[in-house]
Amino acid sequence: MVNAFQPAIQLEVVVIGAGISGLAVAIETALSGHHVIVFEAADGLHEIGAGINISPNASRILRQWGLPAELWASATHPTSLSVRRYSGEILALEKDFDAKMRVRYDAPYIELHRVDFQTALYIRAKELGVEFRFGERVNQVNFETGKITTHSGLNAKGDIVVAADGLWSVCRAQFLPKDFEGVPRPTGDLAYRLVLTLDQIQDLELREWISKPSLDIWLGPHSHAVGYSLRGGTEFNIVLLVPDDLPAGISRQVGSVEEMRAHFTNWDPILTKFIAVADSVKKWKLMHRKEMRRWVYSSSNSNFAFLGDSCHPMLPYLGQGATSAIEDGAVLGRLLGHIQTKEQIGKALEMYEQLRKHRGDAIVKETIVQRDVFQIVDGPKQRERDELLLSQLNEETKHAPFPIRLLCPQFQPWLFGYDACAEVDKAVSKDSFVVVKDVKTEPSPDKSDIGSHRQLNG
């Protein structure tokens, strides 16, 4: 059990969205002793088949949730993290990557298939008594009363309502003033996503690459690629980031395999051989949002909160979108385990925002910085980046600040060492549900380190 606290009352908690963030908060809230109903617009779980990285800051939470053993059996553990120039030259390398993560943070770094992951979360939520209403799209939210209405005419009311409805959040659209922002904005990048199975691959070099899991990143002009194994080394997940050429208003469509291959001509032969195996691919426009001023509805009877992509959508350059959503769900759900009266709900949500917003927004900003470091065009700034990386290639410990943030000895502990449950317990022990604005609730890298590689952008 994640949460040893049992509330004096049982709250009715309504969650909007059955993605990773919605399932995460549902599980932790149910563990805290409350009743949860999840409303999902789709008629079932329809996660897209692709990979997902789970770093120690999230895996330490997941292993306490009692997820099905099958999920852990399917996980792959990257034996190394390598960063290559697009030609194939290794620029940075961390050997025994997962083993080192376990030693440093007492939690693994794993890679999962999204379908397996979402299914496991759903199964655990059902075991804990969470109810699901699929095919019910929420179209109206009363932020004062906690009442929601769906397209089918169904009404529901919660003591707390949680918006976990993603990048295109209906709740966010109603929550924010019309002049603040409209729809998500394009980043200028799109992603080709593909998953290859061993059955598709005859090349012995590629098969060996898949069977010995590693996390590999290729850096190139205006583009980069990420590859890693899934399902115990029987599948290979590739994400290829390139300049966005999708028409305005189109967020995804079927892509051209030939066009994709042409874009990566002259890249590392191992990568191009993987790409050559693909017989179909989809293109995804990468979108982002402006930072929200608040994550909770502020009133004397505040009972509404946002989490996950609905309030801090993250670009994939640090692999932290899902992990941050898991952190959000763990913090909010665990806080609700301390509720003694309904009058404390507002303060509990304020504490959730205090604990999560600074960290979530900081990671969002870092993903953009990391993208720019990855995609420098060939020239003086690219050579400066590569020389810096190569100068520390054989060093066990890199020097901070380090451009590859997942290997930075200052940024990595801040990111991976975060313990969501411990942060809640520490904050509540100070003064239950009293928000103290000037008290730090988590370690943070020096400001000089956050975003310190903007000078390498090009």
C-alpha positions in Angstrom: 0.0 0.0 0.0 1.3 3.4 -0.9 -0.8 5.3 1.6 -1.0 4.3 5.3 -3.3 7.1 6.1 -7.0 6.4 6.3 -9.3 9.4 6.0 -12.0 10.1 8.6 -14.5 10.5 5.7 -14.9 9.0 2.3 -15.0 11.5 -0.6 -16.7 11.1 -3.9 -14.0 11.9 -6.5 -14.8 12.4 -10.2 -11.9 12.0 -12.6 -12.3 13.2 -16.2 -10.1 11.1 -18.6 -8.8 7.5 -18.4 -5.4 8.1 -19.8 -2.2 7.6 -17.7 -2.8 10.7 -15.5 -6.4 9.8 -14.9 -5.6 6.2 -14.0 -2.7 7.3 -11.8 -4.8 9.7 -9.7 -7.6 7.1 -9.5 -5.3 4.4 -8.1 -3.7 6.6 -5.5 -7.0 8.2 -4.5 -8.6 4.7 -4.1 -5.6 3.6 -2.0 -6.4 6.7 0.2 -9.8 5.3 0.9 -12.0 7.3 -1.3 -14.6 6.4 -4.0 -13.6 7.2 -7.6 -15.5 7.4 -10.8 -13.7 7.9 -14.0 -15.5 9.4 -17.1 -13.8 8.7 -20.5 -15.0 9.9 -23.8 -13.8 6.9 -25.7 -15.7 3.7 -25.6 -12.8 1.8 -24.1 -9.0 1.9 -23.6 -7.5 2.8 -27.0 -3.9 3.7 -26.2 -1.7 3.9 -29.3 0.8 1.1 -29.6 4.2 2.7 -28.8 6.9 2.8 -26.2 7.2 4.8 -23.0 10.1 5.5 -20.6 9.6 5.2 -16.9 12.4 6.8 -14.9 13.0 6.2 -11.2 10.9 9.1 -10.1 7.9 7.2 -11.4 8.9 3.6 -11.1 9.3 4.0 -7.3 5.6 4.9 -7.2 4.5 2.2 -9.6 6.1 -0.7 -7.7 4.1 0.3 -4.6 0.8 0.2 -6.4 0.6 -3.5 -6.7 0.4 -3.6 -10.5 0.1 -6.9 -12.3 3.2 -9.1 -12.4 2.9 -9.4 -16.1 3.7 -5.7 -16.5 7.0 -6.0 -14.7 7.8 -9.1 -16.7 7.3 -7.2 -19.9 9.6 -4.3 -18.9 13.0 -3.8 -20.5 15.9 -2.4 -18.6 18.4 -0.4 -20.7 21.9 -1.6 -20.1 23.3 1.6 -21.5 22.3 5.1 -22.5 24.2 6.3 -25.6 24.1 9.6 -27.4 25.3 9.6 -31.0 25.9 12.2 -33.7 23.7 11.4 -36.6 26.6 9.8 -38.5 26.8 7.2 -35.7 29.8 8.5 -33.7 29.2 8.1 -29.9 29.3 11.5 -28.1 28.2 10.4 -24.6 27.7 7.0 -23.0 26.5 5.7 -19.7 27.3 2.0 -19.3 25.2 -0.1 -16.9 22.6 2.6 -17.0 19.7 0.8 -15.3 22.0 -0.8 -12.7 23.4 2.6 -11.8 19.9 4.1 -11.6 18.9 1.4 -9.0 22.0 2.1 -6.9 21.6 5.9 -7.0 17.8 6.1 -6.6 16.7 2.7 -5.3 14.3 2.4 -8.3 14.7 1.1 -11.8 14.7 2.9 -15.2 12.4 0.8 -17.4 10.7 0.9 -20.8 7.2 -0.3 -21.4 4.7 -0.7 -24.2 2.0 1.9 -23.6 -0.8 -0.6 -24.2 0.6 -2.9 -21.6 1.1 0.0 -19.2 -2.4 1.5 -19.5 -4.0 -1.9 -19.3 -2.1 -2.7 -16.1 -3.2 0.6 -14.5 -6.8 0.0 -15.5 -6.7 -3.6 -14.0 -5.3 -2.3 -10.7 -7.8 0.6 -10.6 -10.7 -1.9 -11.1 -9.3 -4.1 -8.3 -9.4 -1.1 -6.0 -13.0 -0.4 -6.7 -12.7 2.5 -9.2 -15.7 2.7 -11.4 -15.5 3.6 -15.1 -18.0 5.3 -17.4 -16.7 4.8 -21.0 -18.3 6.6 -23.9 -19.2 9.6 -21.8 -17.7 12.8 -23.1 -17.9 15.6 -20.6 -19.1 18.8 -22.2 -19.9 21.0 -19.2 -18.2 21.6 -15.8 -19.5 23.7 -12.9 -16.4 24.7 -11.1 -18.3 26.0 -8.1 -20.4 22.9 -7.4 -18.4 20.0 -8.8 -21.2 19.0 -11.1 -20.4 17.7 -14.6 -22.7 17.0 -17.6 -21.9 14.6 -20.4 -23.0 14.7 -24.1 -25.5 11.9 -23.3 -27.1 14.0 -20.7 -25.7 12.2 -17.7 -25.1 14.4 -14.6 -22.6 13.6 -11.9 -21.3 15.4 -8.9 -18.1 14.9 -6.9 -16.7 16.3 -3.7 -13.6 16.8 -5.9 -13.4 16.9 -9.7 -10.1 16.2 -11.4 -9.4 17.1 -15.0 -7.1 14.5 -16.6 -8.4 15.0 -20.1 -5.1 15.7 -21.8 -3.7 18.2 -24.3 -7.1 19.0 -25.8 -8.7 19.3 -22.4 -12.4 20.4 -22.5 -12.1 21.3 -18.8 -9.1 23.6 -19.5 -11.1 25.3 -22.4 -13.9 26.2 -20.0 -11.5 27.1 -17.1 -9.4 29.7 -18.8 -10.5 33.1 -20.1 -11.1 33.1 -23.8 -8.4 35.7 -24.4 -5.8 33.6 -22.7 -5.4 30.9 -25.3 -7.3 28.9 -27.7 -6.1 25.5 -29.0 -2.6 23.9 -28.5 0.1 25.5 -30.5 2.5 23.7 -32.9 6.1 23.4 -31.8 7.6 23.2 -35.3 8.3 19.5 -34.9 6.5 16.3 -35.8 7.2 12.7 -34.8 7.3 9.6 -36.9 6.5 6.7 -34.5 7.0 3.0 -35.3 7.3 -0.2 -33.4 9.1 -3.1 -35.1 8.9 -6.8 -34.0 11.6 -9.4 -34.2 9.4 -11.3 -36.7 9.8 -8.4 -39.1 13.6 -8.4 -38.8 16.0 -10.9 -40.4 19.2 -8.9 -40.1 21.3 -10.5 -37.3 22.9 -7.2 -36.2 19.5 -5.6 -35.7 18.1 -8.6 -33.9 21.0 -8.6 -31.5 20.6 -4.8 -30.9 16.9 -5.4 -29.9 17.7 -8.4 -27.6 20.3 -6.4 -25.7 18.2 -3.4 -24.6 19.7 0.0 -24.6 18.5 3.6 -24.8 19.9 5.3 -27.9 19.6 8.9 -29.0 20.9 10.3 -32.4 21.4 14.0 -32.8 21.1 15.7 -36.1 20.3 19.1 -37.8 16.7 20.1 -37.0 16.0 16.4 -36.2 16.8 13.7 -33.8 15.9 10.0 -33.2 15.3 7.9 -30.1 15.3 4.0 -30.1 14.8 1.4 -27.4 13.6 -2.2 -26.9 10.2 -3.2 -25.6 8.5 -6.3 -24.2 11.6 -8.1 -22.9 13.7 -7.3 -26.0 11.2 -8.7 -28.6 10.2 -5.3 -30.1 11.9 -2.1 -31.0 10.4 1.4 -30.6 11.7 4.3 -32.7 10.6 7.9 -32.5 12.0 10.2 -35.3 11.6 13.9 -34.7 11.7 16.1 -37.8 10.5 19.6 -38.9 6.7 19.8 -39.0 5.2 19.8 -42.5 1.6 18.8 -41.6 -1.1 21.2 -42.7 -2.6 23.7 -40.2 -5.4 22.0 -38.2 -4.1 18.5 -38.8 -2.5 16.9 -35.8 -1.8 13.4 -37.1 -2.1 11.5 -40.3 -0.6 8.4 -42.1 2.9 9.2 -43.2 5.0 8.1 -46.2 7.6 5.5 -45.4 9.6 6.7 -48.5 9.5 10.3 -47.3 10.6 9.2 -43.8 13.5 7.2 -45.2 14.6 10.0 -47.4 14.8 12.4 -44.4 17.3 10.1 -42.7 19.5 9.3 -45.6 23.2 9.4 -44.6 22.4 8.9 -40.9 23.9 6.1 -38.8 23.6 2.8 -40.8 22.1 1.0 -37.8 19.3 3.5 -37.7 18.6 3.5 -41.4 18.5 -0.3 -41.4 15.8 -0.2 -38.7 13.9 2.4 -40.7 14.1 0.3 -43.9 12.2 -2.5 -42.1 9.1 -0.3 -41.6 6.2 -0.8 -43.9 3.9 1.9 -42.5 4.2 4.9 -40.2 2.1 7.7 -38.7 3.0 11.4 -38.4 2.2 13.2 -35.1 2.3 17.0 -34.9 4.0 17.9 -31.6 1.9 20.6 -29.7 2.4 22.6 -26.5 0.5 25.0 -24.4 1.2 28.2 -22.5 1.9 27.8 -18.8 -1.2 27.9 -16.7 -1.4 30.5 -13.9 -3.3 28.1 -11.6 -3.9 24.3 -11.5 -6.8 24.5 -9.1 -10.1 26.4 -9.0 -9.5 29.1 -6.4 -12.5 29.8 -4.2 -13.5 29.3 -0.6 -15.0 26.0 -1.7 -12.3 25.0 -4.2 -12.9 21.4 -5.4 -11.4 21.3 -8.9 -7.9 20.4 -10.0 -5.9 19.8 -13.2 -3.1 17.3 -13.6 -1.0 15.7 -16.4 -1.2 17.0 -19.9 -4.3 19.1 -19.2 -2.1 21.5 -17.2 1.5 20.8 -18.2 1.7 19.0 -21.5 5.3 17.9 -22.1 7.3 17.5 -25.2 9.0 14.1 -25.4 12.6 15.2 -25.3 13.2 14.2 -21.7 10.8 11.3 -21.6 8.9 12.8 -18.7 5.3 13.3 -19.8 4.0 10.1 -18.3 6.3 10.1 -15.3 5.2 13.7 -14.3 1.5 12.6 -14.7 2.2 9.7 -12.3 3.9 12.1 -9.9 0.8 14.4 -10.1 -1.6 11.5 -9.4 0.5 10.2 -6.5 0.7 13.6 -4.8 -2.9 14.5 -5.2 -4.2 11.1 -4.2 -2.0 10.8 -1.2 -2.9 14.3 0.0 -6.6 13.2 0.0 -5.6 10.4 2.4 -5.1 13.1 5.0 -8.6 14.6 4.6 -10.5 14.7 7.8 -13.4 17.0 6.9 -14.8 18.3 3.6 -13.8 21.8 4.7 -10.1 20.8 4.2 -10.6 20.0 0.5 -9.7 23.5 -0.7 -6.5 23.6 1.3 -5.6 20.1 0.2 -5.9 21.2 -3.5 -3.9 24.3 -2.8 -1.1 22.2 -1.3 -1.2 19.9 -4.3 -0.6 22.9 -6.6 2.2 24.2 -4.3 3.9 20.8 -4.4 3.6 20.1 -8.1 3.3 23.3 -10.2 6.9 24.6 -9.9 8.4 21.2 -10.7 6.0 20.5 -13.5 6.5 23.9 -15.2 10.3 23.6 -14.8 10.4 20.2 -16.5 8.3 21.6 -19.4 10.9 24.4 -19.9 13.8 21.9 -19.7 12.3 19.7 -22.5 12.4 22.7 -24.9 16.0 23.4 -24.0 16.9 19.8 -24.5 15.3 19.7 -27.9 17.4 22.7 -29.0 20.6 21.0 -27.8 19.6 17.8 -29.7 18.8 19.5 -33.0 21.7 22.0 -33.5 22.6 22.4 -37.2 26.1 21.6 -38.3 28.4 24.4 -37.7 30.3 26.2 -34.8 27.7 25.6 -32.1 27.3 21.9 -33.1 31.1 21.5 -32.9 31.2 23.2 -29.5 28.5 20.8 -28.2 30.2 17.7 -29.6 33.6 18.8 -28.3 32.2 19.3 -24.8 30.5 15.9 -24.9 33.5 14.1 -26.3 35.8 15.7 -23.7 33.9 13.7 -21.0 33.1 10.6 -23.0 35.3 8.3 -20.8 34.7 10.0 -17.5 32.5 8.1 -15.0 30.9 11.3 -13.7 30.1 14.2 -16.0 30.7 17.8 -15.0 27.7 20.0 -14.3 26.1 21.6 -16.2 26.1 18.9 -18.8 24.1 19.4 -22.1 22.5 15.9 -22.0 20.3 16.5 -19.1 19.6 12.8 -18.3 23.3 12.4 -17.6 23.9 15.7 -15.9 25.1 15.1 -12.3 23.1 18.0 -11.0 19.9 17.8 -13.1 19.6 14.0 -13.0 19.3 13.7 -9.2 16.7 16.5 -9.2 14.7 14.7 -11.8 15.1 11.1 -10.8 15.5 11.5 -7.1 12.1 13.0 -6.5 10.0 11.0 -4.2 6.4 12.1 -4.6 5.1 10.3 -1.5 7.9 11.6 0.7 7.2 15.1 -0.4 3.6 14.8 0.6 4.4 13.4 4.0 7.0 16.0 4.6 4.7 18.9 3.7 1.7 17.6 5.7 3.9 16.9 8.7 4.7 20.6 8.9 1.1 21.7 9.3 -1.8 19.7 7.8 -3.2 21.5 4.7 -1.8 24.9 5.7 0.0 26.3 2.6 3.3 27.9 3.6 4.3 29.9 0.5 8.0 30.3 1.4 8.8 26.7 2.3 10.6 24.7 -0.3 9.0 21.2 -0.7 11.5 19.6 -3.0 15.2 19.9 -4.0 15.9 22.0 -7.1 18.9 22.5 -9.2 20.6 25.9 -9.2 18.9 28.3 -11.5 22.2 28.6 -13.2 21.9 25.0 -14.2 18.3 25.0 -15.4 18.3 26.1 -19.0 22.0 26.7 -18.9 22.6 25.4 -22.4 20.5 27.9 -24.2 23.8 29.3 -25.6 24.3 26.1 -27.5 21.0 26.4 -29.4 21.2 26.9 -33.1 
